[in-house]
Amino acid sequence: MPLEDRAGHKVFSQVFGAGARPALAIHCTLAHSGAWAGVAARLPQLAFTAFDMPGHGQSGPWMGSDYHGDVTRIAASFIDRPLDLIGHSFGASVALRLAVAAPEAVRSLTLIEPVLFVAAAGTPEFAAQADDNERFRNMIAAGEAEAAARAFVAQWGAGQPWEKLDPRARAAFSAQMPLVLAGGEANFTDTARILRDGGLEAIDAPVMLIRGANSPAVMATICEAIAARLPDVGLAVVPGAGHMLPVTHPAQVADLIALNLNRE
């Protein structure tokens, strides 16, 4: 599909499948819409729309000042009726923001490893993650983008050693490190007020929270904190999976999404 103007950005999107139920999926930082292919292929009941965030995949570069807000506005531009909303990592944080802002637009909500770190505020896991974020920031400020990317991928990647990644992927990840920091502000400080009083509680669609058993410890804390405030929620852990489970464990993720669809 050619690039479209959406919320002031040049955005690439694609649709997987032709099912009766419309769905919108939002990928993680450093990935692209194609990361959903394995999951979407196992959900024939969905017409599965996915887009590339600015600075990712085939979309244009990001030229804004509020990355989380810009991606949220782009995602909202795809919603013209109630649909099944699915997000992974940064994309799950955006999906949750949309659901809080417009719960009537969400038929079901699946959040895979939402990196809304502020949900874990006050815990040792949050403190450790904030320290990691500061290290990333300092490396990037010092011109050490590749070192930052190596550290980020080691923690949040699919488990491949940095040296075994394609050199083009390593270069792209290094170039995208500023986007990690740009999106991180909202997730560490809740500038979007996703966790405001009554916000999560107003989501009446069925919600499924999914995390990998081998993911960073902060993910369990985040998922449990969010789940505690949702009126209709399931919390699933995929054995043997890390943070990139939509790519590494698409069958299990698709099965859990299907389970959530059937709860609607």
SESEGU-329919 format. One record per residue: x, y, z of N, C-alpha, C in turn; residue number from 0. Coordinates in nm, 2 decimals, padded with zeros to 4 digits. Example, Ala and Ser with C-alpha at 12.3 -4.5 7.8 and 13.67 -1.06 7.14 Angstrom:
BEGIN
[site [01.32, -00.57, 00.78], [01.23, -00.45, 00.78], [01.32, -00.33, 00.78], 0]
[site [01.28, -00.22, 00.71], [01.37, -00.11, 00.71], [01.29, 00.00, 00.79], 1]
***
This chain:
BEGIN
[site [00.09, -00.12, 00.00], [00.00, 00.00, 00.00], [00.09, 00.12, 00.00], 0]
[site [00.06, 00.23, -00.08], [00.14, 00.35, -00.08], [00.13, 00.42, 00.05], 1]
[site [00.22, 00.51, 00.08], [00.22, 00.59, 00.21], [00.10, 00.68, 00.21], 2]
[site [00.03, 00.69, 00.32], [-00.08, 00.77, 00.34], [-00.05, 00.88, 00.44], 3]
[site [-00.12, 01.00, 00.42], [-00.11, 01.10, 00.52], [-00.20, 01.07, 00.64], 4]
[site [-00.14, 01.05, 00.76], [-00.22, 01.02, 00.88], [-00.16, 01.09, 00.99], 5]
[site [-00.25, 01.18, 01.05], [-00.21, 01.26, 01.17], [-00.08, 01.34, 01.14], 6]
[site [-00.06, 01.38, 01.02], [00.05, 01.46, 00.98], [00.18, 01.39, 00.95], 7]
[site [00.17, 01.25, 00.93], [00.28, 01.17, 00.91], [00.26, 01.08, 00.78], 8]
[site [00.36, 01.04, 00.71], [00.36, 00.95, 00.60], [00.36, 00.81, 00.66], 9]
[site [00.25, 00.74, 00.64], [00.24, 00.61, 00.71], [00.21, 00.50, 00.62], 10]
[site [00.28, 00.39, 00.63], [00.26, 00.26, 00.56], [00.17, 00.17, 00.65], 11]
[site [00.07, 00.11, 00.58], [-00.01, 00.01, 00.66], [-00.04, -00.11, 00.56], 12]
[site [-00.08, -00.22, 00.62], [-00.12, -00.34, 00.55], [-00.23, -00.41, 00.62], 13]
[site [-00.30, -00.49, 00.55], [-00.41, -00.57, 00.61], [-00.38, -00.72, 00.59], 14]
[site [-00.39, -00.80, 00.70], [-00.37, -00.94, 00.69], [-00.51, -01.00, 00.70], 15]
[site [-00.55, -01.09, 00.61], [-00.67, -01.16, 00.62], [-00.79, -01.08, 00.58], 16]
[site [-00.91, -01.15, 00.57], [-01.03, -01.08, 00.53], [-01.15, -01.13, 00.61], 17]
[site [-01.12, -01.15, 00.74], [-01.23, -01.19, 00.83], [-01.33, -01.09, 00.86], 18]
[site [-01.44, -01.13, 00.92], [-01.55, -01.04, 00.94], [-01.53, -00.94, 01.05], 19]
[site [-01.43, -00.97, 01.14], [-01.41, -00.88, 01.25], [-01.29, -00.79, 01.22], 20]
[site [-01.31, -00.65, 01.23], [-01.19, -00.56, 01.21], [-01.10, -00.56, 01.33], 21]
[site [-00.97, -00.56, 01.31], [-00.88, -00.55, 01.42], [-00.77, -00.45, 01.38], 22]
[site [-00.71, -00.39, 01.48], [-00.60, -00.30, 01.46], [-00.49, -00.34, 01.55], 23]
[site [-00.37, -00.36, 01.50], [-00.25, -00.41, 01.58], [-00.14, -00.30, 01.57], 24]
[site [-00.08, -00.28, 01.68], [00.03, -00.17, 01.69], [00.16, -00.24, 01.74], 25]
[site [00.26, -00.23, 01.66], [00.38, -00.31, 01.69], [00.47, -00.24, 01.80], 26]
[site [00.58, -00.30, 01.83], [00.67, -00.25, 01.93], [00.78, -00.16, 01.87], 27]
[site [00.85, -00.09, 01.95], [00.96, -00.01, 01.90], [01.07, -00.10, 01.84], 28]
[site [01.13, -00.05, 01.73], [01.23, -00.12, 01.65], [01.17, -00.23, 01.56], 29]
[site [01.04, -00.25, 01.56], [00.98, -00.35, 01.47], [00.91, -00.28, 01.36], 30]
[site [00.81, -00.35, 01.30], [00.73, -00.29, 01.19], [00.61, -00.38, 01.18], 31]
[site [00.51, -00.34, 01.09], [00.38, -00.40, 01.08], [00.40, -00.55, 01.05], 32]
[site [00.50, -00.59, 00.97], [00.52, -00.73, 00.93], [00.54, -00.82, 01.05], 33]
[site [00.58, -00.77, 01.16], [00.60, -00.85, 01.28], [00.47, -00.93, 01.32], 34]
[site [00.36, -00.88, 01.28], [00.23, -00.94, 01.31], [00.19, -01.05, 01.22], 35]
[site [00.27, -01.08, 01.11], [00.22, -01.18, 01.01], [00.19, -01.31, 01.07], 36]
[site [00.28, -01.36, 01.15], [00.26, -01.50, 01.21], [00.14, -01.51, 01.30], 37]
[site [00.11, -01.41, 01.38], [-00.01, -01.40, 01.46], [-00.13, -01.39, 01.37], 38]
[site [-00.13, -01.30, 01.28], [-00.25, -01.27, 01.20], [-00.29, -01.40, 01.11], 39]
[site [-00.19, -01.47, 01.07], [-00.22, -01.59, 00.98], [-00.30, -01.69, 01.06], 40]
[site [-00.29, -01.69, 01.19], [-00.36, -01.79, 01.28], [-00.49, -01.73, 01.33], 41]
[site [-00.54, -01.62, 01.28], [-00.66, -01.56, 01.32], [-00.75, -01.52, 01.20], 42]
[site [-00.80, -01.62, 01.13], [-00.87, -01.59, 01.00], [-01.00, -01.52, 01.03], 43]
[site [-01.05, -01.51, 01.15], [-01.17, -01.44, 01.18], [-01.16, -01.29, 01.17], 44]
[site [-01.03, -01.25, 01.17], [-01.00, -01.10, 01.17], [-00.96, -01.05, 01.03], 45]
[site [-00.99, -00.92, 01.01], [-00.93, -00.84, 00.91], [-00.83, -00.75, 00.98], 46]
[site [-00.71, -00.79, 00.98], [-00.60, -00.75, 01.07], [-00.52, -00.63, 01.01], 47]
[site [-00.55, -00.51, 01.05], [-00.48, -00.39, 01.00], [-00.36, -00.37, 01.09], 48]
[site [-00.24, -00.34, 01.03], [-00.12, -00.31, 01.10], [-00.05, -00.20, 01.03], 49]
[site [00.01, -00.10, 01.10], [00.08, 00.01, 01.04], [00.22, 00.02, 01.09], 50]
[site [00.31, 00.08, 01.02], [00.45, 00.11, 01.06], [00.45, 00.24, 01.14], 51]
[site [00.50, 00.24, 01.26], [00.51, 00.37, 01.33], [00.61, 00.46, 01.26], 52]
[site [00.60, 00.59, 01.28], [00.70, 00.68, 01.22], [00.84, 00.64, 01.25], 53]
[site [00.93, 00.64, 01.15], [01.07, 00.60, 01.18], [01.09, 00.45, 01.18], 54]
[site [00.99, 00.38, 01.14], [00.99, 00.23, 01.14], [00.94, 00.18, 01.00], 55]
[site [01.00, 00.06, 00.97], [00.95, -00.01, 00.84], [00.95, 00.09, 00.72], 56]
[site [00.83, 00.10, 00.66], [00.82, 00.17, 00.53], [00.76, 00.31, 00.56], 57]
[site [00.73, 00.34, 00.68], [00.68, 00.48, 00.71], [00.79, 00.58, 00.70], 58]
[site [00.74, 00.71, 00.69], [00.84, 00.82, 00.69], [00.90, 00.84, 00.82], 59]
[site [01.00, 00.93, 00.83], [01.07, 00.96, 00.95], [00.98, 01.04, 01.05], 60]
[site [01.01, 01.03, 01.17], [00.93, 01.10, 01.27], [00.99, 01.25, 01.28], 61]
[site [00.90, 01.34, 01.27], [00.94, 01.48, 01.27], [00.86, 01.56, 01.38], 62]
[site [00.80, 01.49, 01.48], [00.72, 01.55, 01.58], [00.79, 01.59, 01.71], 63]
[site [00.71, 01.61, 01.81], [00.77, 01.65, 01.94], [00.72, 01.56, 02.05], 64]
[site [00.61, 01.48, 02.02], [00.55, 01.39, 02.12], [00.53, 01.25, 02.05], 65]
[site [00.62, 01.16, 02.07], [00.61, 01.04, 01.99], [00.49, 00.95, 02.03], 66]
[site [00.47, 00.94, 02.16], [00.36, 00.86, 02.21], [00.23, 00.92, 02.16], 67]
[site [00.21, 01.05, 02.17], [00.09, 01.11, 02.12], [00.07, 01.10, 01.97], 68]
[site [00.18, 01.11, 01.89], [00.17, 01.10, 01.75], [00.13, 00.96, 01.71], 69]
[site [00.19, 00.86, 01.77], [00.15, 00.72, 01.73], [00.01, 00.70, 01.77], 70]
[site [-00.04, 00.75, 01.89], [-00.17, 00.74, 01.93], [-00.27, 00.80, 01.83], 71]
[site [-00.24, 00.92, 01.78], [-00.32, 00.99, 01.68], [-00.33, 00.91, 01.55], 72]
[site [-00.21, 00.85, 01.51], [-00.21, 00.77, 01.39], [-00.30, 00.65, 01.40], 73]
[site [-00.28, 00.58, 01.52], [-00.37, 00.46, 01.54], [-00.52, 00.50, 01.54], 74]
[site [-00.55, 00.61, 01.60], [-00.69, 00.65, 01.61], [-00.75, 00.68, 01.47], 75]
[site [-00.66, 00.72, 01.38], [-00.71, 00.75, 01.24], [-00.76, 00.62, 01.17], 76]
[site [-00.72, 00.51, 01.22], [-00.77, 00.38, 01.16], [-00.90, 00.33, 01.21], 77]
[site [-00.95, 00.39, 01.32], [-01.06, 00.34, 01.39], [-01.19, 00.42, 01.35], 78]
[site [-01.28, 00.35, 01.28], [-01.41, 00.42, 01.24], [-01.53, 00.34, 01.29], 79]
[site [-01.50, 00.23, 01.37], [-01.61, 00.15, 01.43], [-01.55, 00.07, 01.54], 80]
[site [-01.62, 00.01, 01.63], [-01.56, -00.07, 01.73], [-01.49, -00.19, 01.67], 81]
[site [-01.37, -00.21, 01.73], [-01.28, -00.32, 01.67], [-01.20, -00.39, 01.78], 82]
[site [-01.13, -00.49, 01.74], [-01.04, -00.56, 01.83], [-00.91, -00.50, 01.83], 83]
[site [-00.86, -00.44, 01.94], [-00.74, -00.37, 01.95], [-00.63, -00.45, 02.01], 84]
[site [-00.52, -00.46, 01.95], [-00.41, -00.54, 01.99], [-00.28, -00.46, 01.99], 85]
[site [-00.20, -00.47, 02.09], [-00.08, -00.39, 02.10], [00.03, -00.47, 02.16], 86]
[site [00.16, -00.45, 02.12], [00.27, -00.51, 02.18], [00.37, -00.41, 02.23], 87]
[site [00.41, -00.42, 02.35], [00.52, -00.33, 02.41], [00.48, -00.19, 02.40], 88]
[site [00.56, -00.10, 02.33], [00.52, 00.04, 02.32], [00.38, 00.04, 02.25], 89]
[site [00.35, -00.04, 02.16], [00.22, -00.04, 02.09], [00.11, -00.08, 02.19], 90]
[site [00.14, -00.16, 02.29], [00.04, -00.19, 02.39], [00.01, -00.08, 02.48], 91]
[site [00.11, 00.00, 02.51], [00.09, 00.13, 02.58], [00.00, 00.22, 02.51], 92]
[site [00.02, 00.23, 02.38], [-00.06, 00.32, 02.29], [-00.21, 00.26, 02.29], 93]
[site [-00.22, 00.13, 02.27], [-00.35, 00.07, 02.27], [-00.43, 00.10, 02.40], 94]
[site [-00.36, 00.09, 02.51], [-00.43, 00.11, 02.64], [-00.47, 00.26, 02.65], 95]
[site [-00.39, 00.35, 02.60], [-00.42, 00.49, 02.59], [-00.55, 00.51, 02.51], 96]
[site [-00.56, 00.45, 02.40], [-00.68, 00.46, 02.31], [-00.80, 00.41, 02.38], 97]
[site [-00.79, 00.29, 02.45], [-00.90, 00.23, 02.52], [-00.95, 00.31, 02.63], 98]
[site [-00.86, 00.38, 02.70], [-00.90, 00.47, 02.81], [-00.97, 00.59, 02.76], 99]
[site [-00.92, 00.64, 02.65], [-00.98, 00.77, 02.59], [-01.11, 00.74, 02.52], 100]
[site [-01.13, 00.62, 02.46], [-01.25, 00.60, 02.39], [-01.29, 00.45, 02.41], 101]
[site [-01.34, 00.41, 02.53], [-01.37, 00.27, 02.55], [-01.48, 00.22, 02.46], 102]
[site [-01.56, 00.30, 02.41], [-01.67, 00.26, 02.32], [-01.62, 00.21, 02.18], 103]
[site [-01.49, 00.25, 02.15], [-01.43, 00.21, 02.02], [-01.37, 00.07, 02.03], 104]
[site [-01.37, 00.01, 02.14], [-01.29, -00.12, 02.16], [-01.39, -00.23, 02.19], 105]
[site [-01.38, -00.33, 02.10], [-01.46, -00.45, 02.11], [-01.39, -00.55, 02.20], 106]
[site [-01.26, -00.57, 02.19], [-01.18, -00.64, 02.28], [-01.04, -00.58, 02.28], 107]
[site [-00.96, -00.60, 02.39], [-00.83, -00.54, 02.40], [-00.73, -00.64, 02.44], 108]
[site [-00.63, -00.66, 02.36], [-00.52, -00.75, 02.40], [-00.39, -00.67, 02.41], 109]
[site [-00.33, -00.68, 02.53], [-00.21, -00.60, 02.56], [-00.10, -00.70, 02.58], 110]
[site [00.00, -00.70, 02.50], [00.12, -00.80, 02.50], [00.24, -00.72, 02.56], 111]
[site [00.28, -00.75, 02.68], [00.39, -00.69, 02.74], [00.39, -00.53, 02.73], 112]
[site [00.28, -00.47, 02.78], [00.28, -00.32, 02.78], [00.39, -00.26, 02.86], 113]
[site [00.47, -00.17, 02.80], [00.58, -00.11, 02.87], [00.54, 00.02, 02.93], 114]
[site [00.43, 00.02, 03.00], [00.38, 00.14, 03.07], [00.45, 00.13, 03.21], 115]
[site [00.58, 00.17, 03.21], [00.66, 00.14, 03.33], [00.61, 00.21, 03.45], 116]
[site [00.55, 00.33, 03.44], [00.50, 00.40, 03.55], [00.40, 00.32, 03.63], 117]
[site [00.33, 00.22, 03.57], [00.24, 00.14, 03.64], [00.31, 00.06, 03.76], 118]
[site [00.44, 00.05, 03.75], [00.52, -00.02, 03.85], [00.59, 00.07, 03.94], 119]
[site [00.55, 00.20, 03.94], [00.63, 00.30, 04.02], [00.62, 00.26, 04.16], 120]
[site [00.74, 00.29, 04.23], [00.75, 00.26, 04.37], [00.80, 00.12, 04.40], 121]
[site [00.83, 00.04, 04.30], [00.88, -00.09, 04.32], [01.03, -00.10, 04.28], 122]
[site [01.10, -00.20, 04.33], [01.24, -00.22, 04.28], [01.25, -00.24, 04.13], 123]
[site [01.16, -00.31, 04.07], [01.16, -00.33, 03.93], [01.16, -00.20, 03.85], 124]
[site [01.07, -00.11, 03.90], [01.06, 00.02, 03.83], [01.19, 00.10, 03.84], 125]
[site [01.25, 00.10, 03.96], [01.37, 00.17, 03.99], [01.49, 00.12, 03.90], 126]
[site [01.49, -00.01, 03.88], [01.60, -00.07, 03.80], [01.58, -00.03, 03.65], 127]
[site [01.45, -00.03, 03.61], [01.42, 00.00, 03.47], [01.45, 00.15, 03.44], 128]
[site [01.42, 00.24, 03.54], [01.45, 00.38, 03.53], [01.60, 00.40, 03.52], 129]
[site [01.68, 00.32, 03.59], [01.83, 00.33, 03.59], [01.87, 00.29, 03.45], 130]
[site [01.82, 00.18, 03.39], [01.85, 00.14, 03.26], [01.82, 00.25, 03.16], 131]
[site [01.71, 00.31, 03.17], [01.67, 00.42, 03.08], [01.77, 00.53, 03.08], 132]
[site [01.81, 00.56, 03.20], [01.91, 00.67, 03.21], [02.04, 00.64, 03.15], 133]
[site [02.08, 00.51, 03.16], [02.20, 00.46, 03.09], [02.19, 00.47, 02.94], 134]
[site [02.07, 00.43, 02.89], [02.05, 00.45, 02.74], [02.06, 00.59, 02.70], 135]
[site [02.00, 00.68, 02.78], [02.00, 00.82, 02.75], [02.15, 00.88, 02.75], 136]
[site [02.22, 00.84, 02.85], [02.36, 00.89, 02.85], [02.45, 00.83, 02.74], 137]
[site [02.42, 00.71, 02.70], [02.50, 00.65, 02.59], [02.47, 00.73, 02.46], 138]
[site [02.34, 00.75, 02.44], [02.30, 00.82, 02.31], [02.35, 00.97, 02.31], 139]
[site [02.35, 01.03, 02.43], [02.40, 01.17, 02.44], [02.55, 01.17, 02.41], 140]
[site [02.62, 01.06, 02.45], [02.76, 01.06, 02.42], [02.80, 01.01, 02.28], 141]
[site [02.70, 00.99, 02.20], [02.72, 00.94, 02.06], [02.75, 00.79, 02.05], 142]
[site [02.71, 00.72, 02.15], [02.73, 00.57, 02.16], [02.60, 00.50, 02.12], 143]
[site [02.54, 00.53, 02.01], [02.41, 00.48, 01.97], [02.42, 00.33, 01.95], 144]
[site [02.52, 00.28, 01.90], [02.53, 00.13, 01.88], [02.54, 00.06, 02.01], 145]
[site [02.62, 00.11, 02.10], [02.62, 00.05, 02.24], [02.49, 00.05, 02.30], 146]
[site [02.41, 00.16, 02.29], [02.28, 00.16, 02.34], [02.19, 00.06, 02.28], 147]
[site [02.20, 00.05, 02.15], [02.11, -00.05, 02.07], [02.15, -00.19, 02.12], 148]
[site [02.28, -00.22, 02.13], [02.32, -00.35, 02.17], [02.26, -00.39, 02.31], 149]
[site [02.26, -00.29, 02.40], [02.21, -00.32, 02.54], [02.06, -00.33, 02.53], 150]
[site [01.99, -00.25, 02.45], [01.85, -00.25, 02.44], [01.80, -00.38, 02.38], 151]
[site [01.86, -00.43, 02.28], [01.83, -00.55, 02.21], [01.85, -00.67, 02.30], 152]
[site [01.96, -00.67, 02.38], [01.99, -00.77, 02.48], [01.88, -00.79, 02.58], 153]
[site [01.82, -00.68, 02.62], [01.71, -00.69, 02.72], [01.57, -00.71, 02.66], 154]
[site [01.55, -00.65, 02.54], [01.41, -00.65, 02.49], [01.40, -00.71, 02.35], 155]
[site [01.51, -00.77, 02.30], [01.50, -00.84, 02.17], [01.45, -00.98, 02.17], 156]
[site [01.47, -01.05, 02.06], [01.42, -01.18, 02.04], [01.51, -01.29, 02.08], 157]
[site [01.63, -01.25, 02.14], [01.72, -01.35, 02.20], [01.84, -01.38, 02.11], 158]
[site [01.84, -01.32, 01.99], [01.96, -01.33, 01.90], [02.08, -01.25, 01.95], 159]
[site [02.20, -01.31, 01.95], [02.31, -01.23, 01.99], [02.33, -01.11, 01.89], 160]
[site [02.38, -01.00, 01.94], [02.40, -00.88, 01.85], [02.48, -00.91, 01.73], 161]
[site [02.59, -00.99, 01.75], [02.68, -01.02, 01.65], [02.62, -01.10, 01.53], 162]
[site [02.51, -01.17, 01.56], [02.45, -01.26, 01.46], [02.34, -01.19, 01.39], 163]
[site [02.31, -01.06, 01.43], [02.21, -00.99, 01.35], [02.26, -00.94, 01.22], 164]
[site [02.18, -00.92, 01.12], [02.22, -00.87, 00.99], [02.28, -00.73, 01.02], 165]
[site [02.39, -00.69, 00.95], [02.45, -00.56, 00.97], [02.35, -00.45, 00.95], 166]
[site [02.26, -00.47, 00.85], [02.16, -00.36, 00.82], [02.07, -00.34, 00.94], 167]
[site [02.03, -00.46, 01.00], [01.94, -00.45, 01.12], [02.01, -00.38, 01.23], 168]
[site [02.14, -00.41, 01.25], [02.22, -00.34, 01.36], [02.22, -00.19, 01.34], 169]
[site [02.25, -00.15, 01.21], [02.25, -00.01, 01.18], [02.12, 00.06, 01.20], 170]
[site [02.01, -00.01, 01.16], [01.88, 00.05, 01.17], [01.84, 00.06, 01.32], 171]
[site [01.87, -00.04, 01.40], [01.84, -00.03, 01.55], [01.92, 00.08, 01.61], 172]
[site [02.04, 00.10, 01.57], [02.13, 00.21, 01.63], [02.07, 00.34, 01.59], 173]
[site [02.02, 00.36, 01.47], [01.96, 00.48, 01.43], [01.83, 00.51, 01.49], 174]
[site [01.76, 00.41, 01.54], [01.63, 00.43, 01.60], [01.64, 00.45, 01.75], 175]
[site [01.75, 00.45, 01.81], [01.76, 00.46, 01.95], [01.70, 00.59, 02.00], 176]
[site [01.71, 00.71, 01.93], [01.64, 00.83, 01.98], [01.49, 00.81, 01.99], 177]
[site [01.43, 00.72, 01.91], [01.29, 00.69, 01.92], [01.25, 00.62, 02.05], 178]
[site [01.34, 00.53, 02.09], [01.32, 00.46, 02.22], [01.31, 00.57, 02.33], 179]
[site [01.40, 00.66, 02.34], [01.39, 00.77, 02.44], [01.27, 00.86, 02.42], 180]
[site [01.24, 00.89, 02.30], [01.12, 00.98, 02.27], [00.99, 00.92, 02.32], 181]
[site [00.98, 00.79, 02.30], [00.86, 00.72, 02.34], [00.86, 00.69, 02.49], 182]
[site [00.98, 00.68, 02.55], [00.99, 00.64, 02.68], [00.93, 00.74, 02.78], 183]
[site [00.94, 00.87, 02.75], [00.89, 00.97, 02.85], [00.75, 00.94, 02.90], 184]
[site [00.66, 00.92, 02.80], [00.52, 00.89, 02.84], [00.50, 00.76, 02.92], 185]
[site [00.59, 00.66, 02.89], [00.58, 00.54, 02.96], [00.64, 00.54, 03.10], 186]
[site [00.73, 00.63, 03.13], [00.79, 00.64, 03.26], [00.72, 00.75, 03.35], 187]
[site [00.65, 00.84, 03.29], [00.59, 00.95, 03.37], [00.44, 00.97, 03.35], 188]
[site [00.38, 00.89, 03.26], [00.24, 00.89, 03.23], [00.19, 01.03, 03.19], 189]
[site [00.27, 01.10, 03.10], [00.22, 01.23, 03.05], [00.09, 01.22, 02.99], 190]
[site [00.05, 01.11, 02.94], [-00.08, 01.09, 02.87], [-00.20, 01.06, 02.97], 191]
[site [-00.16, 01.05, 03.10], [-00.26, 01.02, 03.21], [-00.34, 00.90, 03.18], 192]
[site [-00.28, 00.79, 03.13], [-00.34, 00.67, 03.11], [-00.39, 00.61, 03.24], 193]
[site [-00.32, 00.63, 03.35], [-00.35, 00.57, 03.48], [-00.43, 00.66, 03.56], 194]
[site [-00.50, 00.76, 03.50], [-00.58, 00.85, 03.58], [-00.69, 00.78, 03.65], 195]
[site [-00.74, 00.84, 03.76], [-00.85, 00.77, 03.83], [-00.97, 00.75, 03.74], 196]
[site [-01.02, 00.62, 03.75], [-01.14, 00.59, 03.67], [-01.11, 00.55, 03.53], 197]
[site [-00.99, 00.57, 03.48], [-00.96, 00.55, 03.34], [-00.97, 00.40, 03.30], 198]
[site [-00.88, 00.32, 03.36], [-00.88, 00.18, 03.34], [-01.01, 00.11, 03.37], 199]
[site [-01.07, 00.16, 03.48], [-01.20, 00.10, 03.53], [-01.31, 00.12, 03.43], 200]
[site [-01.30, 00.22, 03.34], [-01.41, 00.25, 03.24], [-01.40, 00.16, 03.12], 201]
[site [-01.30, 00.08, 03.11], [-01.29, -00.01, 02.99], [-01.38, -00.14, 03.02], 202]
[site [-01.49, -00.15, 02.95], [-01.58, -00.26, 02.97], [-01.56, -00.37, 02.87], 203]
[site [-01.47, -00.36, 02.78], [-01.44, -00.47, 02.69], [-01.35, -00.57, 02.76], 204]
[site [-01.36, -00.70, 02.71], [-01.27, -00.80, 02.77], [-01.12, -00.76, 02.74], 205]
[site [-01.04, -00.78, 02.83], [-00.90, -00.74, 02.82], [-00.81, -00.87, 02.85], 206]
[site [-00.71, -00.89, 02.76], [-00.62, -01.00, 02.79], [-00.48, -00.94, 02.80], 207]
[site [-00.41, -00.96, 02.91], [-00.27, -00.92, 02.93], [-00.19, -01.04, 02.91], 208]
[site [-00.08, -01.03, 02.82], [00.00, -01.15, 02.79], [00.15, -01.11, 02.82], 209]
[site [00.22, -01.19, 02.88], [00.37, -01.17, 02.90], [00.44, -01.30, 02.88], 210]
[site [00.57, -01.28, 02.85], [00.66, -01.40, 02.84], [00.71, -01.44, 02.98], 211]
[site [00.73, -01.57, 03.01], [00.78, -01.61, 03.13], [00.93, -01.56, 03.15], 212]
[site [01.00, -01.54, 03.04], [01.14, -01.51, 03.05], [01.17, -01.36, 03.03], 213]
[site [01.06, -01.28, 03.03], [01.07, -01.14, 03.01], [01.14, -01.06, 03.12], 214]
[site [01.18, -00.94, 03.11], [01.23, -00.86, 03.22], [01.13, -00.86, 03.34], 215]
[site [01.19, -00.86, 03.46], [01.10, -00.88, 03.58], [01.00, -00.77, 03.59], 216]
[site [01.02, -00.65, 03.54], [00.93, -00.54, 03.55], [00.80, -00.57, 03.48], 217]
[site [00.80, -00.66, 03.38], [00.68, -00.69, 03.30], [00.57, -00.75, 03.39], 218]
[site [00.61, -00.84, 03.48], [00.51, -00.91, 03.57], [00.45, -00.80, 03.66], 219]
[site [00.53, -00.71, 03.71], [00.48, -00.61, 03.80], [00.38, -00.51, 03.73], 220]
[site [00.42, -00.47, 03.60], [00.33, -00.39, 03.52], [00.20, -00.46, 03.50], 221]
[site [00.20, -00.58, 03.45], [00.08, -00.65, 03.41], [-00.01, -00.67, 03.53], 222]
[site [00.05, -00.71, 03.64], [-00.04, -00.73, 03.76], [-00.10, -00.60, 03.81], 223]
[site [-00.03, -00.49, 03.80], [-00.08, -00.36, 03.84], [-00.19, -00.31, 03.75], 224]
[site [-00.18, -00.33, 03.62], [-00.29, -00.29, 03.53], [-00.41, -00.38, 03.55], 225]
[site [-00.38, -00.51, 03.56], [-00.49, -00.61, 03.57], [-00.58, -00.58, 03.69], 226]
[site [-00.51, -00.54, 03.80], [-00.58, -00.52, 03.92], [-00.69, -00.41, 03.91], 227]
[site [-00.68, -00.32, 03.81], [-00.78, -00.21, 03.79], [-00.88, -00.24, 03.68], 228]
[site [-00.87, -00.35, 03.61], [-00.96, -00.37, 03.50], [-01.08, -00.46, 03.54], 229]
[site [-01.20, -00.42, 03.50], [-01.32, -00.50, 03.54], [-01.33, -00.64, 03.48], 230]
[site [-01.28, -00.66, 03.36], [-01.29, -00.79, 03.29], [-01.16, -00.82, 03.22], 231]
[site [-01.08, -00.90, 03.29], [-00.94, -00.92, 03.25], [-00.89, -01.06, 03.27], 232]
[site [-00.81, -01.11, 03.17], [-00.74, -01.23, 03.19], [-00.59, -01.20, 03.18], 233]
[site [-00.51, -01.27, 03.25], [-00.36, -01.25, 03.26], [-00.30, -01.38, 03.23], 234]
[site [-00.22, -01.39, 03.12], [-00.16, -01.51, 03.07], [-00.01, -01.50, 03.06], 235]
[site [00.06, -01.60, 03.09], [00.21, -01.61, 03.08], [00.25, -01.72, 02.99], 236]
[site [00.33, -01.69, 02.89], [00.37, -01.79, 02.79], [00.50, -01.85, 02.83], 237]
[site [00.50, -01.98, 02.86], [00.63, -02.04, 02.90], [00.74, -02.04, 02.79], 238]
[site [00.86, -02.01, 02.83], [00.97, -02.01, 02.74], [00.98, -01.89, 02.65], 239]
[site [00.89, -01.79, 02.67], [00.89, -01.68, 02.58], [00.95, -01.56, 02.65], 240]
[site [01.01, -01.47, 02.57], [01.06, -01.34, 02.62], [00.98, -01.23, 02.57], 241]
[site [01.03, -01.11, 02.56], [00.96, -00.99, 02.53], [00.90, -01.00, 02.39], 242]
[site [00.97, -01.06, 02.29], [00.93, -01.06, 02.15], [00.84, -01.17, 02.11], 243]
[site [00.75, -01.21, 02.20], [00.67, -01.33, 02.18], [00.57, -01.33, 02.06], 244]
[site [00.53, -01.21, 02.01], [00.45, -01.22, 01.89], [00.53, -01.27, 01.77], 245]
[site [00.66, -01.26, 01.78], [00.75, -01.31, 01.67], [00.80, -01.45, 01.70], 246]
[site [00.83, -01.47, 01.82], [00.89, -01.60, 01.86], [00.79, -01.71, 01.90], 247]
[site [00.67, -01.67, 01.94], [00.57, -01.76, 01.98], [00.43, -01.72, 01.92], 248]
[site [00.42, -01.71, 01.79], [00.30, -01.65, 01.73], [00.18, -01.74, 01.76], 249]
[site [00.20, -01.87, 01.76], [00.08, -01.97, 01.78], [00.02, -01.95, 01.92], 250]
[site [00.10, -01.94, 02.02], [00.05, -01.92, 02.15], [-00.02, -01.78, 02.17], 251]
[site [00.05, -01.68, 02.11], [-00.01, -01.55, 02.12], [-00.15, -01.54, 02.05], 252]
[site [-00.15, -01.60, 01.93], [-00.28, -01.61, 01.85], [-00.39, -01.68, 01.93], 253]
[site [-00.35, -01.79, 01.99], [-00.45, -01.87, 02.07], [-00.51, -01.78, 02.18], 254]
[site [-00.42, -01.71, 02.25], [-00.47, -01.62, 02.36], [-00.56, -01.51, 02.31], 255]
[site [-00.52, -01.45, 02.19], [-00.60, -01.35, 02.13], [-00.74, -01.40, 02.10], 256]
[site [-00.74, -01.52, 02.04], [-00.87, -01.59, 02.00], [-00.95, -01.61, 02.13], 257]
[site [-00.89, -01.65, 02.23], [-00.96, -01.67, 02.36], [-01.03, -01.54, 02.40], 258]
[site [-00.96, -01.43, 02.39], [-01.01, -01.30, 02.43], [-01.13, -01.26, 02.34], 259]
[site [-01.11, -01.29, 02.21], [-01.22, -01.26, 02.11], [-01.35, -01.33, 02.15], 260]
[site [-01.33, -01.45, 02.20], [-01.45, -01.53, 02.23], [-01.52, -01.49, 02.36], 261]
[site [-01.45, -01.41, 02.44], [-01.51, -01.36, 02.56], [-01.60, -01.24, 02.54], 262]
[site [-01.59, -01.18, 02.42], [-01.67, -01.06, 02.39], [-01.82, -01.09, 02.37], 263]
***
